[in-house]
Amino acid sequence: MEPITSLRATRHFTAAPVTRDQVTAVLEAARWAGSARNRQPWRFVVVRDRGLLRELSLLGAYAGHLAGAPVAILLAVDATLSTEDAEFDAGRAAQNLMLAAHVLGMGSCPASFYPAANAGRATARAGLREPWRIRTAISLGHPAPPPEGTSAIPRGRLPLADLVIELS
């Protein structure tokens, strides 16, 4: 359970490079995520270009961390499939990717491209077109200490007893 309970979003990265082998390892973990009817409705776009990372960081209210990441993995989803299933499956792939990065000693953080026009811009900047749509990116790199100060993000988790409703 330790890799799962110790996973945290990393929004600040060192300048240390992320190797091709490290990217391949996290992508392998992502591709093994389950999907509805084993459709595997995703494609992964690896971005290392600093200018493109800065552009992408402007396409969502919580995408700013992409600008400082050495690598971002864009998750393209087949828009011709059931949106709810495909987006859920992409989330499963993203979680696998982030857990693999954590186990390898790297940090990661998801970014969402909203509103829909921003998802369209991200998709176009990745060189993709229908049926593919990119709504999510994962920043990836070696964790750097966060800036000094108090985070606006609360820490910890609610107790399990506050989250579970058991029906008999």
N, C-alpha and C positions, 0 to 999 in steps of 0.2 A: 504493500500500500504506500510505502514511502515516496516513490516517484510521483504518485498521483497527489498525495496530500502536501507535497512540498513544491509542486509546480506553481510558479507565480508569473505574471506578465512582466516582461522585461522591456522597458521603453528607452533604455540608455545603453549604448554599446561602445566597446573599445574599438580601436582602429585595427585590431587583429583580424586578419583575413579568415573567411570561412572557406575551407577547402572544397574542391569538387567532390572528394570522397564523403565529406560531412553532408553536403547537399544531397548526394545520392542516397546516403543512409536515411535521412529524414523523409525523402521522397519515397523510398522503399516502404517505410512504415506507413506513410499516407496511402499508398496504393493498396495496402492490405486491409484497409478499413472495409467493413461490410457495407453493402448497399442493397436497396430494394431490388429484388429479382436479379441480383448480381450485375446490374447495368453499368456500374462504375461510371457514373455520369460526369466525370471530372477530367480536366486536363490541368497540368501545372505549368506555369510560366515562371522561369527563374530570371529575376532582374538584379543585375549588379551595377548597371549604369547609374552614376550619381545624379545626373540631370533628370533622368526618368524617375528615380526614387523621389527626388524633390517635387516633381510634378504630381506624382501619385499622392504624396503627403498632403496635397491641397484639396484632394477630392473627397474628403470626409471629415466630419467634426472631430473624430478620434483617430485620424490617420497620420498625424504629425510625426510619430516615431519612425515612419518609413524613411524620412529624410536622413536620419542618422544611422540607419542600419546598413551593414555591408551588403546584405542580400535581402530580397523580398521574394516570397513565393506567392504568385497570384493564383487563385483558385477559379478556374473557368468551369462553368456548369452548363450542360446542354439544356438550353431554354425550350427545346421541343418536348422535353419530358415533363412529367408532373412536377410542377415547381416545388411543391411542399416536400415531396419525396427527395428530389434531387438536391435541394438546398439542405435538407436534413442530412443526407448522405455526405455532402461536401463538408458539413460541420463535423461529422465523424472522422473524415480524412484529416481535417485541420487539427482535431484533437490528437490524433495519432502522430501527426507531424510534430506538434508542439511537445508532446511527451517524449518522443524520440530525441528532439533537440535537447530537452532537459536532461535526459539520461546521458547524453554525450557531453554534458557540461556547458551547453549553449543556452541562450535565452531567446525568447520569442514573444510576440504579441500580435493578436489579430487586429485588423483594421477593416472597417466596413465602408464601402463607397456608396453613400446615399446623399441626395435623392437619386432616383433612377437615372437621371441625366448624367450624374457622376459615374455610375456604373457603366454607362455607355461610353463615356470618355476613357475610363480605365481599359475597357475592352478594346477600343480602337487603338489606344497607345500601345497595347500589347500585340497589336497586329492581327487580332482575331475579329471575326464577324459571325453573324448568325450561322449556326444555332448557339454559339458560345456567348456567355455573358459572365463578366467578372464583377462580383459584388464584394469579394473578400480578398484580403492579402494578409500574409503572415510575415512580419519582420523577423529576421534571424541574424544572430551574431553572438559575440562573446559579451557577457554582461559587464557593464561598467557601474560603478556606484551611482545611485541617483543623486541629483543635486541636493544640496543642503536645504533644510526647511521641512515643514510638515506637509505631508501629502493630503490632498483633499479626498483621497479614496480611503474609505474605511477598511480596516484590517480584520482578519478573522472570519469565521463562518458561524452562521446560526446553528444552535444545537439541533441535532437530528430530530429530537422530540418536537421541535417547533415546525418541522418541515413535513412530517409524515402524518397522513391520515390513513388509518387502517380500518378497512371495512371487513366485517365478519360475515 
